[in-house]
Amino acid sequence: MLDFDRHARTHTLDIAYADSGPAEGPIVVLIHGWPDAARAWHAVAKRLNDANYRTIVPELRGAGGTRFLRDDTVRDGSGVALAKDCIDLADALGIGQFDVVGHDWGARAAYTMSALFPQRVRRMAALALAYQPRGVFQLPDFSQARRFWYQWFMSLDGGPDALAADPKGFARIQWDTWSPPGWFDEAEFAATARAFDNPDWVPITLNAYRRRWRGDQPSDPALADLYARLATIERIDVPALMIQGGADACDEPASSEGQEKYFTAGYRRVVIDGAGHFPLREAPDAVADAVVAYLK
């Protein structure tokens, strides 16, 4: 399994991460999603390492062993914050350019990094999440809105207390319903859910979702310039691969269709039939095959 015993300090965080594969190999940063943990990348990272890529796998703000350095830092869970964390980690490790592969929240971070820091990202791949130009969240149609019940729930006035009362139970509902059954066992969920014991998992989760639909959620003022710049960017100038689970019950597969117009350096979409919202776990070989072929 990946070992997350390494730590890098940025201006904001002490980031726990795993570093594996050939030291001189091309670097691929793997960013996990929600509600998940960095351990989700184990099988895909091994395949990349076997293909002579070095993988850097951070635990996101609010997850696992990553910690904020200051109590007064706004617990901003936006894609802008996640993207900046990854750039800051690369800076701390002395990494100039890299490839990035992200799932769910990690996909949003990969898109956002590619929009804001195209000089740092050679190629990007996103799993399970379509691109949102200018970082704007559009109210979905009724069919997708039904799937977003968990976002509406957290946006209620009583949502934060309900989530805080049973965060692992809330996460488990998503695991049980976002993919066809049988893709995980109790031991794997329990091992992953330990990452949710981070004291900032609930605050980051709430900020990430409530800010999409409410105007009263705080943002880190240190990120204000990046927010303003993202609002002006519609097209991405980094080559992109999108991997979609054909049976995703969270984000409808159709949501990632027809997005070629937003990618000036090329865009390819791969659909994995039968896979749900967690293709890196459900079909790691198919994901690895697509990513390795794309990176080569």
N, C-alpha and C positions, 0 to 999 in steps of 0.2 A: 504493500500500500504506500501511497505518497506520505512523506514525512514532513510535517509542518512545524519543524523545530527551528527554522531560521526566522530571523526577525530583521526588519529594516525600518528605520525611523525617518519619517517625513516631517513636514512642518505641523501636520495635524494628527498623525497616527503612528502607532507602533504596529507595523503590519507583519503578521505571521504568514509565511509562504513556504512552498516546497520548490526545490530546484533540482531537476533530474535530467539525465541524458548527457551526451558528450559536451564537455565544457566549451569547446570551440565550435559547436554546431550552431546553425541558425536558430534564433530565439523565437519561441512561440509563447505568448502569454495566454493562459486559459483562465477565463473568468466565469465563476459559477453564478447560478440564478437563485430564485426564491420560490418556495421555501426549500432550500437545498444547502449543501455545503461543498467546500472545495474538494472533498474526497470523491465527489461524483465524477471527477475527471480521471480517476485512477487508470481505467482500462484504455481510454483514448490517449492519455499521456504516455503510457507504456508503448503503445503502437508508434507514437511520434518519436519517442526516444529510440526505438528500434530502427526507425527510418533516419536516424542521425540528427534529429532535432533536439535542442535543449528546451525544456519546458519550465516556465515560471508559473506557479499556480498560487495566487494569493487568496487569503480568506478576506472576504469583503468587510468593510466597516460594519460593525454590529454583529459579526459572525465569528465563531471559533475563538482563536487566540489573538485576534486583532483588537487593539484598544485605542481609544482616544487619549491624547496626551493631556488634555485639559477638560475640566468639568464644564467650563462655560462655552465650549464650542457648540454651535448649533448642530443638532443631530439631523443633518440634511441627508435625506435618502434619495436624492434625485440622480438621474443619469449623468448630469454634469458633475456632481460630487464623485460618483463612482469613476468616471472617466479621468478626472483630475487625480484621484488616488492612484490610478494605474500609471499615469504619467509621472507622478511623484515617486512611485516605487521604481520605475525605470531609471529616473534620475539618481535615486539613492544607490542603485546597483551599477551605475555607470553604463547603462544601456542606451544607445542612441536610437536606432531603428529596430523594429520588431514586427512580427506578425501577431495578430490577436484573434482568438476564437472565443466567443462568448455565448452563454446560454441564458435565455430569459433576461433577468437584470443584467447579466453579463453581455448579452446581445445589445441591449440598450447602451451599455458602456462602450461597446465596440463601435457602434454607429456614431455615438457622440464623440468619441476620440477621433474617429476618422474625419468627422466634420470640423472639429475644432483644432486638431493637431495632425493634419494630413502629412506633414513632413516627418512625423515619427512612426507612422504606420505604413508598412510595406503592403500588406494585404490583410483583409479582415474577413472573418466568417461569423455568421450569426445563426444561432439555433433557436427555433420556435417563436421568434418575434419579428414582426415586420418593421420596416423603417418608418419613422414618424418625422417627416420634414419639419424643420424649424423647432423640433422638440415639442410640438403642439399635440395635446391629447384631445381628439375629437370624440364627442359623444357617439357611441356606437349604435348600430341599429338594434332592434329588439332582440334578435337572435343572439348577437354577441353580448348584449347587455345582460341577458340571462346568465351567461357564463361568467360575467364579472360580478356576480352577487357578492363575493368576498370583498371587493373594492367598495361597493355601496355600503356593506355592513360596517367596514372600518371607518367610513365617512360619517356615520351617524354620531350624534353627540355621545351616546353611550358605548360606541364601538371601542374606544381605547381601553376602557375598564374591562370589557368583555374579553378582548384579546389578551390583556395582561393576566387575566385570571386563569387562562389555559392556552398559552401560546403553542405548545406542542400538539394539543388537541386540534387547534385551528389549522396548523400546518398539515396534520394527518388527513384532514378532510380533503385537502388539495391532492395529496398523494393518492388517495382512494378514488378520486373522481376525474382527474385530468388525463388519465391514460387507461387503456384497456387493462383489466385485472391481471394479476400474476407477475408483475414486473419487479416486485421487491418482496423481501421477507421482513419479519419483525426485528431481527437482529440488525439489518441494514438501516431500517428507519431509526432504531434506537441509537445506533452509532452516529448517524447523521444529525439527529435531534440534539445531540450534545452541543453542537455548534450554536443552537438556539439558547443555550444557557448564558451566552454573552449578555452582560447587563444592558447593552444598547440594542439588542436584537428587536425588542418591542418598539422602542422609540424610532429606530431607523425604519422599521416596517411601516409604522403608522405615518411617518412623515412622507415616505415614498408614495404611498397610495392616497392619503388624504389631500396632499398638495395637488393631485391631478384634478380633483373635483371641487375643492374648496379654496376660497381665496384668503383664508386666515392662517395658513401654515407658514412657519418661518423658513427662511433660506439663509445659508451661511453668507454673510456680506462679503467675505473674501472671494466668493465666486461670482459676484455681481457682473463683472466684465464678461465672464464666460457665458453667463445666461444671456446677456445682451447680444453677444456675437452669435450665439446659436440661433437666436430668433431671426437672424438674417440669412441663414444658410439652408437652402432647399436641396441642393445637389451635393453628392459626395464624390471626391476625386480620387478615391482609393479603390482598387479592385475588390469586388465583394462576392462572397459565396453565401447563399442562404439555404439552410437545411431545415426542412419542415416535416414534422411528423404528420402523416396522412390521417391519423386518428386522434389528433390533438383535440381534447375536449375543453381546453381553456381558451386558446387563441385559434379561432376558426382558420383552417388551412387556406381558405380563399382570401384571407386578409393579407397574405404575402404574395398574391399573384399580381402581375402587371406592374411591377415596381422598377423595371429596367430604366425608365426615363429619369430616375433620380441618381443614377450611377454613371458618371462620365467615363470611368476607366474600365467598365465592364461589370456585368452582374450575371451570376448563374444561380438558378434555384433548383435544388434537389429535394424531391419528396420521398420519404421513406414510408412505404406502405405498411400499415399496421402499427406504426410507432405513434405514441401519444405525445405529451408535452415534454417528456424527459428522454429524448432520443439518445443522448450521450450515455444514459444508463440502460435504456431498453434495447438499443441496437448499436453498441459501441463500435463493432467492427464496420458496420455500414457508415457510421459517422467518420471513423478513422480513415477508411478507404477514400471517402469523398474529400476529406481535409488534406490528406497526404497527396492525392492526385492533384488537387488544386494548388497546394504550395509548391509542388514540383513543376 
